Amino acid sequence: MSEHAPPSRTGLAATAFGVPSTGRELVAAVSASRGFPAPGEGLAERLVTGTFAALDQVPLDVRLHVHDLLDTAEKWPALPITLPPTPWQAATLVDDLVALVTDLPAAELREAAEGLALTHGEVALAYDKPVLARIWAENDEPLPEAAALPRDRRAREAALLQLFDHVDPREWTGEQTNAVHKALLVRLAGLGDALLRVSLLPPALPPGLAEQRRRVPALVPVPGAPQPLEARVAAEAVEPHLFASWDEPMCGSPETAASSGCWRWTVGWRSVGGAFHSDVGSTEASAAARFGAEQTLAAYAAQASTVRQRLRHRLLVPRQPGTLSMSDPAVLVLGLRELLQAVCDEYRAETGRPEDAIGWRVVPHQDEDKGCGLVTILLDDCSLPHPELGDPANTAFEDFLRSHAVVLTPSARAYLAGLSQAGPGELPLPRRHEAAMRAVFAIGGGAVDQLTAETGALPDRMAWVDLLDIAALEEFFTATEPDQPL
């Protein structure tokens, strides 16, 4: 029986990319995911593989977040102050990366800069930050906010671009040498962050899905879903730097420059009416954008039965009539307390802007102008799906909710149904609330016990009938809110 080596971050990343964990393929794939060209053979490639080897020394149960290494490298030798705190392992990892570059002589620094296609801009920023910090310290001035740039920024950038022009590496000043060291450190940390991110993703797509990468948008049918998953990758306009050489390699040919394009990827699915609803996405380099879309398609397809849209809260795979059970892993229960909290919030917002006070209708749940009825608003406030224009449930909602694995308690059902008992048209919110609460009280058969179970016991000197007054909800929630930890 052969023993399998324990998983490593490089091994997991290679599996996600579908490439060997050794050799140039993984280095090239990680670099492309950040929009960088593949490192040149020799020193540059050894620095990247050394970075990956350092990451493999950190146990897999240590959760390093995206940008932890980059943030730490940019602040080095100081420690970054972040919330949540950056794991201490990030600092020791960056120390390991420092050890890879700090003793490189000038000639090898230049070789590494050329092999990694470090840009004039990267080196200029690495040079400028400590110099400006020293100037401000000498003048006894506080460091400005990150967004507060010097007024002569463009002039300073122009000067910085000249720093390394026609200067032999053997003649670099200490500050110039340190700038290249720092730029190399930041680049390696960025590649390390990319490896960490990819190592947390699922394996590479199976061949059937992998073929989708050549098509934009990509459509992936999902059993039981009325619409296929859809991924889009589109270029976004990026304003070029004022100085064209800013993004060009400091050494070597401009053809080896990193990609300066940004691509927006989105994954979602269409509504019955045909409108595309994006669920998740990001803006990244081209290769990273395609990879992110592919991985999200794979992850959604693998857990399709429980995937909900983040904004519309609808299931990708709606439940068929009569099939929903409380053991369904996607089921959500809406109780009366959550509804009353939503009503209280809407009333508070309305009374805070009396000039904007409006009447509240119940149906249709959404009109042709995308205006929403009260039931729709309350469901949305509770982060639950709601009927929209064109849905068969635009005038009846409970079957729609059950199709998206939402179950109403008896009190919640009575309250939502009771909102319409106040009458048609647009009516004041207090009037609709009173009618809804009367419908709840009319349930009978232990209504008080049901109310207590769903909303909690009443505070002293308050009776259930007091909740007919919408203004009493604020006092009720203040008195019954669970104690918050100090």
C-alpha positions, -999 to +999 in steps of 0.1 A: +000+000+000+015+033-010+013+062+013+001+096+000+020+127+010-001+151+031-017+179+010+003+211+006-008+246-005+012+242-037-004+208-043-039+222-037-033+251-060-019+229-087-050+207-084-073+237-087-054+249-118-052+214-132-014+216-136+016+197-121+027+209-087+063+210-098+079+227-127+071+259-145+034+253-151+023+262-116+045+292-114+032+304-148-004+298-138-002+317-105+016+346-122-011+347-150-038+348-123-023+381-111-018+395-146+019+390-146+040+373-173+056+339-165+089+345-146+120+340-167+140+308-162+168+310-137+168+333-107+133+348-111+117+314-112+138+302-082+126+332-062+089+323-069+094+286-062+112+296-030+082+317-021+059+288-026+081+265-006+080+290+023+042+290+022+041+252+023+058+254+058+027+269+073+001+243+085-030+242+064-052+249+094-037+284+097-062+306+079-043+333+059-066+358+042-063+373+007-038+402+008-023+392+042+011+387+027+009+417+004-002+441+032+026+428+055+052+431+028+042+467+019+045+476+056+077+457+063+097+460+085+067+474+104+037+452+112+004+460+096-025+470+118-056+453+105-091+441+116-093+412+119-056+410+130-033+396+104-021+361+115+015+363+130+025+336+105+022+363+077+050+383+093+073+352+096+065+343+060+074+378+048+106+375+068+114+343+048+107+362+016+130+390+027+157+364+032+153+354-004+161+388-018+180+408+008+215+395+001+212+395-037+240+416-052+232+443-077+237+422-108+214+395-095+189+422-084+188+434-119+184+398-132+155+392-108+138+425-117+141+416-154+129+381-149+099+392-130+092+422-152+092+446-124+078+479-137+092+514-133+061+522-113+066+494-088+102+503-081+094+541-080+068+536-053+091+513-034+117+540-035+094+569-028+076+558+003+106+555+027+121+586+013+090+606+019+086+591+053+121+602+062+115+637+049+083+640+069+101+627+100+130+651+096+104+680+093+086+666+123+054+662+102+029+634+107+025+609+079-004+618+056-034+596+050-029+570+023-052+590+000-035+623+006-010+626-022+016+653-025+004+683-046+033+679-070+026+642-074+030+642-112+062+661-111+076+637-085+065+607-105+083+621-135+115+625-115+112+590-100+110+575-135+144+589-142+161+574-111+171+541-128+176+553-163+210+545-177+224+537-142+246+506-139+233+484-110+268+486-095+263+523-092+230+522-074+227+542-042+216+524-010+181+539-015+179+526-050+191+491-040+166+490-012+138+501-036+145+471-058+147+448-028+113+461-016+096+459-051+108+423-054+095+416-019+061+430-027+058+412-060+067+378-044+042+385-016+015+392-042+023+359-059+022+342-025-012+357-019-024+344-053-012+309-044-030+310-011-062+321-027-061+294-054-053+267-029-086+273-012-106+267-044-122+235-057-103+213-082-101+222-119-133+220-139-142+187-155-137+187-193-174+194-201-173+226-180-137+235-190-148+239-226-171+268-215-141+290-209-139+296-247-174+310-247-185+343-232-211+342-217-208+306-205-240+287-199-241+257-176-274+238-174-284+227-138-309+199-133-341+213-119-332+249-125-355+268-149-325+288-162-289+278-166-261+293-146-244+320-166-209+334-164-198+366-181-163+380-185-160+415-200-132+440-203-134+472-182-120+505-193-088+513-174-074+548-176-037+545-185-011+562-164-001+597-175+034+584-181+034+554-205+067+541-191+052+538-156+038+503-164+067+492-185+094+469-172+123+486-155+147+462-173+141+442-205+117+446-233+082+463-230+068+431-245+073+413-212+051+438-193+023+427-170-012+429-183-027+463-175-062+453-185-090+448-160-118+423-165-151+420-147-165+386-142-200+378-129-220+347-123-257+345-119-289+334-137-318+349-155-353+355-142-384+342-160-386+375-178-351+371-192-333+397-172-298+386-160-292+389-123-256+389-112-250+371-080-212+374-075-183+389-093-150+407-092-127+428-113-093+413-119-066+405-145-079+385-175-067+351-164-079+356-128-113+368-140-118+337-162-105+314-134-128+331-108-158+327-131-150+290-138-145+282-101-177+299-091-196+280-118-181+248-105-189+256-069-225+267-076-231+236-098-218+213-070-242+227-044-270+238-068-299+226-046-290+251-018-276+281-038-295+313-033-290+346-050-274+371-027-297+400-034-329+384-046-326+354-022-342+331-048-331+294-051-313+284-082-333+251-081-369+260-069-388+233-051-417+216-069-452+219-053-458+195-025-421+185-022-408+209+005-401+194+039-386+209+071-355+186+066-347+205+034-312+220+039-322+252+022-354+258+042-359+292+059-386+299+085-402+333+088-418+340+122-439+369+135-411+386+154-390+391+123-420+405+105-429+429+133-392+440+135-394+449+097-426+468+102-411+487+131-381+496+110-403+508+081-425+529+105-394+544+122-381+554+088-414+569+078-419+589+109-383+602+106-393+617+072-429+627+076-427+648+044-421+615+025-449+596+041-469+575+016-498+551+016-491+514+015-507+490-009-505+452-007-511+440-043-498+438-068-465+429-051-446+447-079-460+471-105-448+480-140-426+508-125-410+482-102-428+499-073-432+473-045-462+465-022-460+462+015-456+424+016-428+426-009-410+453+011-413+433+044-401+401+028-371+419+013-364+435+047-362+400+061-338+389+034-363+366+017-374+362-019-405+381-030-427+380-061-418+403-090-436+416-120-442+387-144-442+361-117-473+339-115-473+348-078-475+385-082-509+384-066-505+353-044-473+346-025-473+316-003-468+290-030-441+312-044-423+313-010-425+275-006-410+271-041-380+289-027-380+269+006-395+296+028-420+284+054-443+308+073-453+302+109-491+304+115-488+338+130-466+351+102-490+337+076-520+354+094-501+387+097-492+389+060-527+379+049-542+404+074-524+433+058-549+433+030-579+432+053-575+469+060-588+475+025-576+480-010-555+508-023-528+528-005-535+531+033-514+543+062-490+518+077-506+519+112-539+510+098-526+480+079-506+468+109-536+470+131-557+449+107-528+423+105-525+420+142-563+415+146-559+386+120-532+371+142-553+374+174-582+357+155-562+325+149-576+310+182-565+278+197-537+290+220-529+322+201-513+337+232-490+307+236-481+309+199-474+346+202-452+341+232-433+313+215-426+334+184-420+369+198-410+363+234-429+372+266-444+406+269-426+432+290-442+443+323-472+467+320-478+457+284-507+436+270-509+418+237-537+442+226-512+471+230-494+457+199-524+468+178-507+502+180-477+503+157-461+529+178-459+503+207-435+481+187-405+502+194-411+499+232-418+461+228-385+454+209-364+476+232-377+457+262-375+422+248-342+425+228-318+398+241-290+412+263-259+420+243-225+409+256-204+437+270 
